[in-house]
């Protein structure tokens, strides 16, 4: 795909996730259609050579240009997708090719902004582009990203994060949310809304909206953590301090913190807050319960605490969230 406009370069390499590559161009193509060609991007797929690249889905994609052919060109937006491998079971590991990292580092140096899609954040981190920044990635590899790059502040919950001129997106379909946010940043919310309507998407899911529901988190390899997760979800309206959780697990507070970091890529207190926000979201979406009742049911203590948690994690207020995502209560 190529048309006059801001140059967007999407990096291609063997084994790359297909939707990471094809999702953003669909959004950018609809932008030009919705503005009758008045606004748009020039989207190019760039790879090491001109030959077809085989994606993780087995579909082959033909690059538009090689990296060498882009030499010297200024790039508006560099989009970096990712690739993963599994251990034969459910454990997922992000792949990072040093040659791709070197190309991304060089391209980023002449790009106005850089955006990673899904586990492409691991490539940005390896290139040093996330040092000292807050970033997200697919929940299944957040622990790996935090362990491999302690200089990065990894937040596994939001669907995308903007930190200066670096954007990181979460997993799979959130590449569309990230792309819409880029369009809104360039051409305004009204234009992005028109694109979102063509995609039959809600615009714009708050950047902090959770990429997964807490009860559906990946199963931990540590039985003790799994038992604690269930204990937390059963007792969200009660006391769930670090000391309480450590006592329940029969470990020290320091050891519990290490276990959560290793197994879930977060701290016990952050996990508890995420679980409470998740339950509050469900109640806001599906019931007419007042904020006071939701505060009590979710163990927030005060409505101010509930509001602060929503602002911190979802970048919105509980009432604004209800207005946007309200569904009819059952019965």
Secondary structure as UniProt FT lines:
FT   STRAND          6..11
FT   TURN            14..15
FT   HELIX           18..34
FT   TURN            35..37
FT   STRAND          41..47
FT   STRAND          53..54
FT   TURN            56..57
FT   STRAND          60..61
FT   STRAND          65..66
FT   HELIX           68..70
FT   TURN            71..72
FT   STRAND          75..80
FT   STRAND          84..86
FT   STRAND          92..94
FT   HELIX           98..108
FT   TURN            109..110
FT   STRAND          111..116
FT   TURN            118..119
FT   HELIX           120..126
FT   TURN            127..132
FT   STRAND          134..135
FT   HELIX           139..141
FT   HELIX           142..148
FT   TURN            150..151
FT   STRAND          153..154
FT   STRAND          160..163
FT   TURN            164..165
FT   STRAND          166..169
FT   TURN            172..173
FT   HELIX           174..187
FT   HELIX           189..198
FT   TURN            199..200
FT   TURN            203..204
FT   TURN            207..208
FT   HELIX           214..216
FT   HELIX           223..234
FT   TURN            236..237
FT   HELIX           242..249
FT   HELIX           253..264
FT   HELIX           268..286
FT   HELIX           291..298
FT   HELIX           303..314
FT   HELIX           318..325
//
